[in-house]
Amino acid sequence: KDRETTSYEFRLLSPDRGKKNYTYALGLYHKSLTELDQMSGWIFNGDVDQFDGEFNISNLALYGKLDLLFNQGLGLDLSARGEIVSLDYAATSLKDLDYDGTYETSYISSVDNMMDLLLGLKGVIYYDITEADRVFASVSRGYKAGGVNQNPFISDQNQYYDPEQNISFELGYKSFKEKSSYQATFFYMLRENLQVSVSAQQDPGNPNSFYYFTSNAASGHNYGAEYERSQVFLGNKIKLTSSIGYLKTWIESYKFIDPTDGIEKILGNREGAYAPRYTFSTILDYTLPIGIGFNIEYLGKDWFYISDNSNQKTDNYTLL
């Protein structure tokens, strides 16, 4: 893999930062990325011996941020970002059928001149109860950029997946002190054109041609809560960190054309993939006087689906 990146950024910051009850920042950001991917050997379940792919991605973003302090402890943060993402992709996959050193079969895949205009907004209102304790509420509009599934055997209609948009609401409490810190957050997210993980048999005559890839569904939502606490003991030699999270996801019904038989199927109406209902972890870090440290970690997860169009799921588990 060979990656070449060029980027630049211009920022305008408000003068006398820290001396007024407001600050602002404006910026322009650009990044261009060229990535060359080369592989040889057993690729895509042995269907390819040599793979050469090239990405050309350009990001151009304009952003701004305004922070207001109304009175002692009460503030409002506003931010916005508009971004244009353009993408070109081309790849060649070769197969030596009789292993004589000559590639008899080639597969060409490409995505040309894909361009998306993306918009992100966020507003946060907060109140500092003390210097170490803060309550906050936020609403935001975010996005996940689209992309390319590199597998050459995925049908053209599944090669590119579109951006996802979401609207999020959060309510939380933070506390940061010298020996301890903790944070609790409740959230709710509405998702549109959401990106989902699906699998399909691309070649009806080959039962081994199952591939996982990213696609788009219609809409869905997430909600849940997170809590994290950190505490240090014995002059910072011991640190105990614990966290617990609850997540409930839902994907509305959407249409999916199965490449196996070309039949339109209805998916969704259930929880999303890779979304366990609960997660938890406890980590104990200890640093010896000589500077050597070690840690013990105990974590666990609930079951989750491994694909958005399959009923296969994992078991819940714990790990020490």
C-alpha positions in Angstrom: 0.0 0.0 0.0 1.3 3.4 -1.0 -0.4 6.5 0.2 0.3 10.1 -0.7 -1.6 12.9 1.1 -1.5 16.7 0.6 -3.4 19.0 2.8 -3.6 22.6 3.9 -5.7 24.6 6.3 -6.3 28.3 6.9 -7.8 29.5 10.1 -9.0 32.9 11.3 -9.2 33.2 15.1 -10.8 35.9 17.2 -8.4 38.3 18.8 -8.0 38.7 22.6 -9.1 35.1 23.1 -9.9 34.5 26.8 -10.5 38.2 27.5 -14.0 38.5 26.0 -17.2 36.7 26.6 -17.1 35.2 23.1 -14.6 33.6 20.7 -14.9 32.6 17.1 -12.9 30.6 14.6 -13.3 30.3 10.8 -11.4 27.8 8.7 -10.8 26.4 5.2 -9.5 22.9 4.9 -8.4 20.9 1.8 -7.0 17.4 1.5 -6.2 15.3 -1.5 -5.4 11.6 -1.1 -4.0 9.1 -3.6 -3.8 5.6 -2.5 -2.3 2.6 -4.4 -3.3 -0.8 -3.2 -1.3 -3.8 -4.5 -1.8 -7.4 -3.4 -0.8 -10.8 -4.7 -1.4 -14.4 -3.5 -4.7 -15.8 -2.2 -7.1 -12.9 -2.5 -10.9 -12.8 -2.3 -11.2 -16.4 -1.3 -8.7 -17.5 -4.0 -10.7 -15.9 -6.9 -7.9 -13.4 -7.5 -4.1 -13.8 -7.7 -3.1 -10.2 -8.4 -4.9 -7.0 -7.4 -4.1 -3.4 -8.2 -6.4 -0.5 -7.1 -6.2 3.2 -6.9 -8.2 5.7 -4.9 -8.3 9.5 -5.6 -10.2 11.4 -2.9 -10.5 15.1 -2.4 -12.0 16.9 0.6 -12.8 20.6 0.6 -14.4 21.9 3.8 -15.4 25.3 5.2 -16.1 25.4 9.0 -16.8 27.9 11.7 -17.2 27.9 15.5 -18.7 30.5 17.9 -18.4 30.2 21.7 -20.5 32.5 23.9 -20.3 32.9 27.7 -23.5 34.6 28.9 -22.7 34.8 32.6 -20.8 33.0 35.2 -20.9 29.3 34.2 -23.5 29.5 31.5 -22.4 29.1 27.9 -23.3 28.2 24.3 -21.1 26.7 21.7 -22.2 26.7 18.0 -20.3 25.1 15.1 -20.9 24.3 11.4 -19.1 22.5 8.7 -19.8 22.2 5.0 -17.7 19.7 3.0 -17.5 18.6 -0.6 -16.1 15.1 -1.1 -15.1 13.8 -4.5 -14.0 10.2 -5.2 -12.6 8.3 -8.1 -11.6 4.6 -7.9 -10.3 2.1 -10.4 -9.0 -1.5 -9.9 -7.8 -4.4 -11.9 -8.0 -8.0 -10.6 -6.2 -10.9 -12.3 -6.6 -14.6 -12.1 -4.1 -17.3 -13.2 -6.5 -20.2 -13.9 -4.0 -23.0 -14.6 -1.1 -21.6 -12.6 1.3 -21.3 -15.5 2.3 -17.7 -14.8 -0.1 -16.2 -17.3 -3.3 -14.3 -16.1 -6.1 -15.6 -18.3 -8.9 -13.7 -16.5 -9.2 -10.0 -15.6 -11.9 -8.1 -13.7 -12.2 -4.3 -14.0 -14.1 -2.2 -11.4 -14.4 1.5 -11.2 -16.3 4.4 -9.6 -16.0 7.7 -11.4 -16.6 11.3 -10.4 -18.7 10.6 -7.3 -19.3 13.9 -5.5 -21.2 14.6 -2.3 -22.1 17.8 -0.5 -22.1 17.2 3.3 -23.3 19.5 6.1 -22.7 19.2 9.8 -24.1 21.4 12.6 -23.9 21.4 16.3 -25.1 23.4 19.3 -24.2 22.8 22.9 -25.5 24.6 25.9 -23.8 24.0 29.2 -23.7 25.2 32.8 -20.7 24.9 35.1 -22.0 24.1 38.6 -18.5 24.3 39.9 -15.0 24.6 38.3 -15.0 20.8 38.1 -18.6 19.9 37.4 -20.6 20.6 34.2 -24.1 19.7 32.9 -24.7 20.0 29.2 -27.2 19.4 26.4 -26.6 19.3 22.7 -28.2 18.8 19.3 -26.2 18.1 16.2 -26.6 17.1 12.5 -23.8 14.8 11.4 -22.8 12.6 8.5 -20.7 9.7 7.4 -19.1 10.0 4.0 -19.8 7.4 1.3 -17.3 5.0 0.0 -16.3 2.0 -2.2 -16.5 -1.7 -1.7 -13.3 -3.0 -3.2 -14.3 -6.6 -3.8 -14.4 -6.9 -7.7 -17.1 -9.5 -7.6 -19.7 -7.2 -6.0 -22.3 -6.1 -8.5 -22.1 -2.6 -9.9 -25.1 -1.4 -7.9 -23.4 -2.4 -4.7 -20.0 -1.0 -5.5 -20.5 2.5 -4.1 -22.5 3.3 -0.9 -23.9 6.7 -0.2 -23.3 9.0 2.7 -25.4 8.7 5.9 -27.0 11.6 7.7 -28.0 11.7 11.3 -29.5 14.0 13.9 -28.3 13.5 17.5 -29.5 14.7 20.9 -27.4 14.4 24.1 -27.8 15.2 27.7 -25.0 14.7 30.1 -22.9 15.5 33.2 -19.1 15.7 33.6 -16.9 16.0 36.6 -13.1 16.3 36.4 -11.2 16.5 39.7 -7.6 15.9 40.7 -8.0 12.3 41.8 -11.2 11.2 40.0 -13.4 11.9 37.0 -16.7 10.6 35.7 -19.1 11.3 32.9 -22.7 10.2 32.2 -24.4 10.7 28.9 -27.8 10.0 27.5 -28.3 10.1 23.7 -30.8 9.6 21.0 -30.0 9.5 17.3 -32.1 9.6 14.1 -30.4 8.1 11.1 -31.2 8.6 7.4 -29.8 6.6 4.5 -27.9 4.7 7.1 -24.9 2.5 6.2 -25.5 -1.2 6.9 -23.3 -4.3 6.8 -24.8 -6.9 4.5 -23.7 -10.1 2.8 -24.8 -11.7 -0.5 -23.9 -14.6 -2.8 -22.6 -12.7 -5.8 -22.4 -15.8 -8.1 -25.5 -18.0 -8.0 -23.4 -21.0 -9.2 -20.7 -20.6 -6.6 -21.8 -21.3 -2.9 -18.4 -19.9 -1.7 -19.0 -16.5 -3.3 -20.4 -14.9 -0.1 -19.0 -11.4 0.5 -19.6 -8.9 3.2 -19.9 -5.3 2.1 -21.5 -1.9 3.1 -24.8 -0.8 1.6 -27.5 1.8 2.5 -30.9 1.3 4.2 -33.7 3.8 4.5 -33.8 5.1 8.1 -33.4 4.0 11.7 -32.6 5.3 15.2 -30.3 4.6 18.2 -30.6 5.5 21.8 -28.8 4.6 25.0 -26.6 5.8 27.9 -22.9 5.7 28.8 -21.2 6.0 32.1 -17.4 6.2 32.7 -15.5 6.7 35.9 -11.8 7.0 36.7 -10.1 7.0 40.1 -6.4 7.1 41.1 -4.9 5.8 44.4 -1.5 5.7 46.2 -0.1 8.8 44.6 -1.2 8.0 41.1 0.4 4.5 41.2 -3.0 2.8 40.8 -5.7 3.9 38.4 -9.1 2.2 38.2 -11.2 2.9 35.2 -14.7 1.5 34.7 -17.4 2.0 32.1 -20.8 0.7 31.2 -23.0 1.4 28.2 -26.5 0.5 27.0 -27.4 0.8 23.3 -30.7 0.1 21.5 -30.7 0.3 17.7 -33.5 -0.1 15.1 -33.4 -0.2 11.3 -36.7 0.4 9.5 -37.6 -1.9 6.6 -35.8 -1.3 3.3 -35.6 -3.0 -0.1 -32.5 -5.0 -1.1 -32.0 -6.7 -4.4 -30.4 -10.1 -3.8 -27.6 -10.6 -6.5 -28.2 -14.4 -6.3 -31.6 -14.3 -7.9 -32.3 -10.7 -8.7 -35.4 -10.8 -6.4 -36.2 -7.7 -4.4 -36.3 -8.5 -0.7 -37.4 -6.6 2.4 -34.9 -6.3 5.2 -34.7 -4.3 8.4 -37.4 -4.1 11.0 -34.9 -5.2 13.6 -31.8 -4.2 15.5 -28.6 -3.3 13.6 -25.5 -5.4 13.2 -22.5 -5.0 15.5 -24.7 -3.3 18.1 -24.6 -5.2 21.5 -27.3 -4.0 23.9 -24.8 -3.7 26.8 -21.0 -3.3 27.1 -18.9 -2.9 30.2 -15.2 -2.9 31.2 -13.1 -2.4 34.3 -9.3 -1.7 33.9 -6.8 -1.7 36.8 -3.5 -0.1 36.0 -0.5 -0.3 38.4 2.8 1.4 38.0 5.8 0.1 40.0 8.3 2.4 41.6 10.9 1.4 38.9 8.5 2.7 36.2 7.3 -0.6 34.9 3.5 -1.0 34.8 0.9 -3.7 34.2 -2.9 -3.8 33.9 -5.8 -6.1 34.4 -8.9 -5.7 32.3 -12.3 -7.3 32.6 -14.8 -6.6 29.8 -18.0 -8.0 28.4 -20.6 -7.6 25.6 -24.1 -8.7 24.8 -24.9 -10.7 21.7 -25.2 -8.9 18.3 -26.0 -9.7 14.7 -23.0 -10.1 12.5 -24.7 -8.8 9.3 -27.8 -6.7 8.6 -29.3 -9.3 6.3 -28.5 -12.4 8.3 -30.0 -13.9 11.4 -26.6 -15.2 12.6 -25.5 -13.6 15.8 -22.7 -13.9 18.4 -23.1 -15.1 22.0 -22.7 -12.7 24.9 -19.3 -13.0 26.5 -16.9 -11.8 29.2 -13.2 -11.7 29.0 -10.5 -11.3 31.7 
